[in-house]
Structures are given as C-alpha cells and as structure tokens.
Amino acid sequence: MSSKWSKRNIQSYIEFVDNQDVLDLIEKKPGGVIALLDEACMFPRSTHETFAEKLYQTLKDNKRFSKPKLSRTDFTINHYAGDVTYQTDLFLDKNKDYVVPEHAGLLCASKCSFVSGLFPPLHEESTKSTKFSSIATQFKQQLQSLLETLSATEPHYIRCVKPNNLLKPGIFENNDVLQQLRCGGVMEAIRISCAGYPTRKNFDEFVQRFSIMELKVLKSCPDEMTACKRLLDKANLKDYQIGKTKVFLRAGQMAELDACRAEVLGRSAIVIQKKARTYICEKQYKLLGFSAIELQRAIKGINYLNPF
C-alpha cells in the first residue's frame, strides 16, 4: 500500500484515540504506577496498603485514575477498552525478582536445553547494574524489544474472537463478542478506515473494471494513473487520492462508481437488445417476403395450368 501522502497528512483529518495518557499513567517515571511499585518494593517495610496510599496521593489528579468507594487498597484505571479495577494484594510480592543475576547466568549457560530455556539471557541493563530488578521492569524491557521488532517489520494480525464462555459450538453471545471487538481495537480500526480511505484499488484493477464508462480513455491516456484520474473526473467524484500504485476512495464512492458503471451497462444492454430485435425482425420480414413471393408464384402457376 503506497501513497504520496504521509501518515502526518492522514492524521490531519482523522481523529485518533490517543492512549498516551494511559501509558504515561502506567509507566512514566517518576510518578507512574510501575515506578511507584518498584519504589515500594525496595523498602522492606512497605505493604500493599502503603503502596495503595502512595498511588492515591500521587495520582489523585489524573483523569484516568480513580479510587473505588468501597475499597481501601484497590485502584481503577480507565483503559481504552474500559475501566479496570486492580487489587493491590500481593502486588509487591509478585513484582519482586529474587533470582540473583549470577545464578541466572549460571543456569542460562547450562548444557541442558530445558534448564537454559527457563533462564534466558538477562538484559544488558540488568547485568551491568546491581540495583533492584523487578518483574515490571523486565516486562517493560521485553515490551520495548517487541516494539522495536514491530517497527522494523510489517506485521499482519489475526484477531481471534471467542464466541461464548462455555467453549461450546453453536452458541454466539453477542455482548461478549462485541466487547472483544472493542477491546481488540477492531471497532476503532473500522471507524478510522471509514473516516479515511477504506477502498483501495490498484490502477490496473480500477481501469479494468471502470474503463467501460469511457472506452476512449485507454487509447488516449499514456498510463493507468492518468486513466484513473480521467475516469474519476468523468464520474464527478471529489476528495479522492491518487497514490503511487493505488487509487484511494472515500466511503461510499465505490458505490457511486458502481452505479455509474451499472448505468452504462444498462444503456449498453438496451443497445444490444435493440440490435438483436432489429436483426430478428429483419430476418422474419425477409422470410415472410420470400414466403409471399413463393406463394404467389405457386398460385400463378396453378392458374396458368388451369385457367378455368
């Protein structure tokens, strides 16, 4: 998918849902949830109550953060998919990593593939530094590595939807499926696609389908890109985009082109029917004329042979 216009130009007229404030709430230093969790894990007297109180004091003004009314240690984050309430019980214990880097390095160098696979090589920052290393920090490093990989490639996603919670065939729970689509960003992707140019056709495919609207285009145009422009102008379409290899159409514009194409096909069908009916009528007329002449000749012959 290539085009002459950049992502910045696309963002100028499409409204995207920006989750940066949620990301900052979770991982930004020094006031993010992960940073406060790591800080609490480094103090031996910290508990989940003190950790929760620290969150309430630091993030009380954040619009994405709230404290449930009926709980003293829970907190709620307004994620993209909706509000999620977290219980801080065992947060500190689960975040602490008690594996000594030297021990992990020794087990990673094991000749047993199973043992070495359980202890992958540590991140460079973890091996060089003797400071506290938490599970959340390791997760952030792995996530950063994943983002770098995704930025260097062109990934294709396959989104799986669970039709029901019973894991049985023939059952389709509409609300659960809709919630999964919203959480997975499918609904937002559809909205963005409709707000932009959801229909994208290669030049050759476009010309092959709609050249019937103006048959002289292929003969007069030097290339398929110019032919596409003339066909679109012929249909009086506005606000489309021409890329390097594709033509980009707004939502509903393909339907307009198909309507114009159907109209041309309808007129062509009428012309074909007219020619066919004319040919059939002329053939019948000539057959009737020939039959009349043969009948007249036969009658005249009989009268000549039998005058009385």
N, C-alpha and C positions, 0 to 999 in steps of 0.2 A: 504494500500500500504506500504509494508515493504521492507527494503533492508539492506544490510550490509554496504553500503557506505553512508556517511553523506552528509548533504547539502553542507558542505565546499568542499568536493570532487567533487560534481556536479558543483559547481561554478568554479572549476579549469579549466574546459574545455568548459563551456558555457558562452558566453558573454552576460551579462545582461545590460539593460539600467538602469543606476543609476540616480535616480532623487533627490539625496540628496542635490545637489547644489541648486535645485529649492526650496526644503523645507527650506534650510538654508536662502535663499533669502527672503522667506516669513515670517518665524517665529523665526529665530535665534536672540538672544539678543547679543549686543545692537543695531546692525545695520540692523535688518530685517524690512520688511515693516510693520508688525503688531506692533513691538516695537516702530518704529518711529511714527506710527499712534497714539498709546496710549500716547506717549510723547507729541505729538501735542495737543491731547485732554485735557491735564492737564494745558495747558496755555490758559488763557482766550482770548488773542489777536491773537491766531493762526487762520489762514484761510486755505482754500484748496490751495491757491496759495503758502503760506509759507510752507505748508506740501509738496507740489509737489517740490518746490525748495530744500527742505531738502532731499527728495528722490534722486533728480538729483545729489546733491553734495556727498551724502554718497554712492550711488550705481552706480556711473558713470563707474567704472571699472569692474563691474560684467557682465559676458558674457550673462547671462540670462535676463538682464535688459537693456532696451533701451528707449529713448525718441522719440516720434513721431516728425517729422519735422514740421508739420503744427499745432501743438498744444503747448500751454504754460503750461498746467496743467495735461495733460494725461501722462500715462506711460504704457509700454508694457513689459510683462513677457513672456519669451519663455518657455511655459509649455511643458509637454510630448506630448500632443496632437497637439501642435502648438502655434503660437503667439496669445496672448490675450491682447487687449488694454483696459485699465481701465480709466474711467473718475473720477477724484478726487472730483468732485462736490458732496457736501453733505456727503462726507466720514466721516468728523468729527462729523456731527450731527447724522448720523446713528450709529456711533461707541459708542456714549455716552450712558451710562445707568443711567437714572435719578431715578430709583427705589431705595429707601432707604432700606438697609438690614433689619432694624427693621420693616418697613412697609411690606416688602415681607414676613418676618417671621410671622407677624400677619395674613396676608391673607392666608398664607400656612396652618395655624392652624385652618382655618375656618371649620365649620361643614358642610358647603355646598361643596359637592364634586366637583361641577363645578368651584367654586372660588378657592379651594385649588389646583385643577388641573392646573389652569392658572399660579400659582406661586409655582413651585416645590422647594424643599429644596435647599438652596444655598450651593455651595462648601465650604468645611471647610476653605480654604484659604481666601475666600471672607468674611466669617463671623468673622474670627479672626482678619482680617486686616481692617483698616479704610481707606486704600489708595484707589485711583481711580480704579474702576472696569469697564472694557469696555466690549462691546459685543464680540469683538475679543478674549479677554481673556477668557470669558465664553465659547466661541466656542472651544478654544484650550483645555480647561479642559474637555469638553464633548468629544472631539475627542480623547484625551488621555484615557479617560474611555472606549471609544469604542475599541481602540486598545488593551487595557488590556483584554477586554472581548474576542476579536477575538483571542488573543494569547493563551487564556485559553481554547478555543473550537476548533472544526473542522468545520468551516463554509462551506456551499455549496452555490454558487452564481447562480442565474438565471438572465441572461442578456436579457433585452428586447430591441428590435430594432423597431423603428418607421419607417414603410416603406415609408411614404410620409408626407409632411407637411399639406396636405389638410384634413387628417384624414378620407379618403375615401377608400373603398375596391377596390381591383383590380388595384391599382396604386403602382408601385415599382420604386422608384427613386434610381438608382444605386449609384450615387455620395454621396448622403446623408447617405445611408446605410453603404457605405464603410467608411465614415468619422466617423460614430457612432462606428463601429467596431474598428477603430484605436484609438478613444478617450477612449473607454472602455477597451483597452488593449487586445482585442481578437486576433488581428493580432500578437502582441508581444508574447502572450501566445502560439500561434500556432508555431511561429518561435522557441521559446525556447523548445517547445515539440519536434519539428523535430530535433533540434540540440542535444537533449538528447536522451532519450529512449521512443519514443511515444507509442510503442507497449509493453503492459504488460499483461502477461498471467499467471494464476495460474498454479502450477505444474500439477495438475490433468487434467485441460483442455488441457494443452500443450501435455501431454503424450497421452491423449485420441485421439487427432487429428493427431499427427505425429508418433505414435508408429508403424503405418503401414510401415514406412520407415525402421524399424529394429525390426522385430517381436520378436526376441530373447532378446530384451532389458528388457522387463517386467519380464522375468523369471530369468535373471542373475543379475539385479540390486536390491539392498536391499531396496531402497526407490525411491520416484518420483523425488527428486532433482538430484540424480545420473543418473537416466534415462534421465532427461532433458539434462544434460551435455553430455551424450553419443550420444543422438540424434543430438545435435548441432554440436558435433565433426564429426559425420557421414556426416552432410551436409557441412562440411568445413567452418563454419561461424566463424568470428573473431570479437573481440571487442563487445561482449555481456556481460551482467552482470547477475549473479545469486543472488537473494535476499533470504530472509528467507521463503517467501511463493510464490514468483513470479519470473518469468524469464523476463528480460528487454532486448528488442531488439532495434537496431537502425532502422532508417527509411529505408525501402526497404528490410530489412532482412526477414520479414514475407512473402513478395512476393517470395523471393528465396526459402524459406521453402515450400511454396505452390507449386512452380514449381517442386521441388524435389518430393513432395507428388503426384502431378499430373503425373509425370513421372512413379513413382512406380505404381500408379493406372492404367496408360496406359499399362504398361507391364503385370500387373495382368489381365487386361481386355483381352489382347491378349492370355494369357494362358487359361483363361476361354473360350474364343471363340474357341481356338484350341481343347480343351477337348470336348466342345459341338459339334463342327463339326465332330470330330472323332467319338463320340457316335452316331450321326445321320448317318454318312456314314457306320459305322459298322452295325447299325440296318437295313439300307437299303440293305447292302450287304447280310446279313443273310436272309432278306426277299426275295431277288432275288434268293439266293441259294435254299431256301426252295421251292420257286415257281418253279424253274427249275426242281428240283427233282420231285415235284408233277406232273409237265407237262410230264416229261419223263416217269413216272410210268403210267400215263393215256395213253400215246401213245403206250407204250409197251403192256398194257392190251388190247387196241383195236387191235393191230397187232396179238396178241396171239389168240384172239377170231376170227378174220377174217384174216387168213394167206394169202388169195388170194384177 
